[in-house]
Amino acid sequence: MKSYDISRELFASEVYPGDPIPQKRFVKEIKKGDPYNLSEIRFGSHAGTHIDAPYHFCPQGNTVEKIELEDCMGSCFVMGADRVDAALVRKEMPGDVKRVLFRKGTQLCRDGVRALQERGIRLVGVEENSVDQDGENVIHKMLLENNVVILENIDLSEVKNGWYFIA
């Protein structure tokens, strides 16, 4: 079975506007006489490929360490669309999807998110660094209030549409 790395490198990926830019500095360096190399890394939790926990927008929501691994692992469906609305979910998406990854340029609509939730979706992934394209964060809140894991800033450039196993 072929494996695909869909993560984006922390220091080379686009940073969400207003978020801290990832930084790295050496604390210890062998070339400076230290017995080992050690670096310090600073970045916002929204940098690189990442998941959003419910706490991101829901003050009483789970933090990232409380997300069930089963929600993040298992069969997933990769697809692209201009808009994900309820009609697309009913017509184009297999009925047993629990994890779905959307290609760059896919806009999630409110009725589409509701249709995904009705199906019991557990994870939604996007290539952009936010599931919301309008800056209003409605899609974030809809998903996170229902404990749907959001996976953002993924790279599907080597992956064709269809079924995969995400781990």
N, C-alpha and C positions, 0 to 999 in steps of 0.2 A: 504494500500500500504506500503510495506517495504521500509525503507530508509537506505542508505549506506553512511557512511562517508568515502570519498575517499581521504581525506587530510592526510598529514603526519605531525606529531608533530614537531614543530620548533627545539627543542633542541636535539631530538633523530635522526633526519633524516640526511642522508649523505649530506655533504657540497661539492659543486662543487670545484674542485681543484683551489686554489688561492683566493677563496672568503673568506670573514671574517667569523669566527666561531661565531655563536650566543652566546651572553653573557647576563646574568641577574644578577643584584645586587639590594639589598634592599636599598632604600633611607630612608624609615621610617619603623619601626617595633614595633608592640605593645609590644612584649616581651622585648624590650629595653626602654620601657616607652613612646613611641610615641602614639598619640591618634588613629592611624590607620596604616595599612600596605600599603606600596607603593613601587613598584619596577620599575627599569629602565631596558629597554631591548634594546640591540644593535645587529643588524644583517644586512647583505647585502640583497638587494631586491631580490636576487636569492635563498634565504634560504627557506627550507620547501616547502610545496605545494604553487605554485605561478603562476601568469600569467606574460607573457612577453608582454609589450606594443610595438608598432612599434618603439618608440623612443629608445628602447634597442639597435637597430642596424641602425635605420634610423634617422639621425639628424633632419629632418623636420617632422618626424612621430609624431603621437599622443602619449601623455603620458598616464599613466594608468587611471587617473581620467576621461579621455575623451573617454574611451572605452564604447561602448553602452552595457548596461546590457542585452539587447535582444540577443547580440552575445554570451553571457555566459550562458544564461538560455534557456531551452526548451528541446525538444526531442534530444536524442543523441544515438549513436550506439557504443557499446563496442565490440572490436574484437582483435584478436591476429593474427599475421602473421610474418614470418621471414623477408619478404621484402614487402614494399608497393610500387609497381610499377603501371604503367598505366593499365596493364592487370588485376591485382588484383582489382583495383578500378572499372573497367568495369564489371568484372565477379562476384566478391564476395560482393561488397558493395551495399546496397539498393540505388536506384536512388534518393530518397528524403532526404538523409542524409545531415544535415547542421552542425552537431557537431559530432565529432568522437573521441573516446578514444582508444588508442592502448596499448596493454599489453607490459610488459617488454620484451626486446629482439627484438622488432619490429624496423626494419631499414626503415626509410623513404627515398625513392629514388627521384631524381629530377623529373623524368617523372611521378611518382606517385603523387607528390605534384602538378604538373601542372594539372593532371587529377582531383585532389580534387578541385583545384581552378576553373576549368571549370564547375564543378558542383555547385559552389557557396558556398563552405564550409565556415563556420564562425568561427569554433573553432576546434583546434587539440590538444588533450591531450596525454601525454605519462607518463609512470611510471618512466622513467629515469629523471635525473635532467637537461637534454638537449635534444632537438629534433635532434640535430646533434650528430652523433656518431664518426665523423672523425675529429672534432676540427676545421673544415674549416668554419663553420657557414653559409654555403650556404642555408641550409633548413630554418634556422632562417630568413635569408634575403628574401628568396622567399615568405615565409608566411607573414612576417611583412610588406613587401613592398605592399602587397595586403590587408592589414588590417585584416588578419586572426589572431584571438586571439590564443596564445600558452599557454596551461596549462601544467605545468611540475611538476614532482615529485609527481604524484598521486599514490594512493594505490588501485589497483583493485583486491586484493587478495580474497575478499569476494564476488566479482561481477562476474556473469557469462556473457558470450557473449550474445549480444542481445540489445534490445531497452530499454532505461531508460529515465527519466526526470532529467536533471541536473539543479541545482539551487544553 
